[in-house]
Amino acid sequence: MMRIILLIIAASFTLFSCKTETKKVEENLQTTEAEAAEIPLLALGEFDAKAGAFVNKEVQIQGIVDHVCKHSGKKLLVVTDDGDVHITSDVRFEDSLKGSEILLTGVVVEERIDESYCLKMEEDNIKSHSEGASNQEQFNNKKKHIQQLRDQMKAENVDHISNYSLKYVSHNDVDLE
């Protein structure tokens, strides 16, 4: 009789622990789905206009991988007919990703170009040219580009220009049906 009672108690503990584990798994799945639902999806055509509100936050974009960097393999260009976004990563992307339509999650990164940035670019340009790393044409083109940045800031009456990109978190292929 004592064996039967112990067997019933052991079976009860087993059932209770399995039920608790199932409940934990279901709660984790619901949390993950809720977190995914909270990540905004930005259209590539609106990315530059809206990205400033999401700096250092996760967003999703959807588009076609137009380019995988051949040198490092850690940069992507994702495009649609309406716009494009540059993606950087700590890990290499597969070359086979090129041409795929993906839903990508990334953290918005802002690069600010201001007067101090322009001064640094000028210093680097002069140093590069004096060391023979660039020819006269490259030197002049860089000077022209720096002046265009300054002219743009002046025309827009702003103290900086923001360039936005994404730091890679994850992606999924989009099924083309």
PEZI-V799498 format. One record per helix or strand of 3 or more residues. SS is the DSSP state (@ for helix, = for strand). FROM is the first residue (numbers start at 1). TO is the last residue. If there is no record, write none. Layout:
SS:FROM:TO  SS:FROM:TO
This chain:
@:2:38  @:44:54  =:58:68  =:75:79  =:84:88  @:95:97  =:101:114  @:115:130  @:136:155  =:160:173
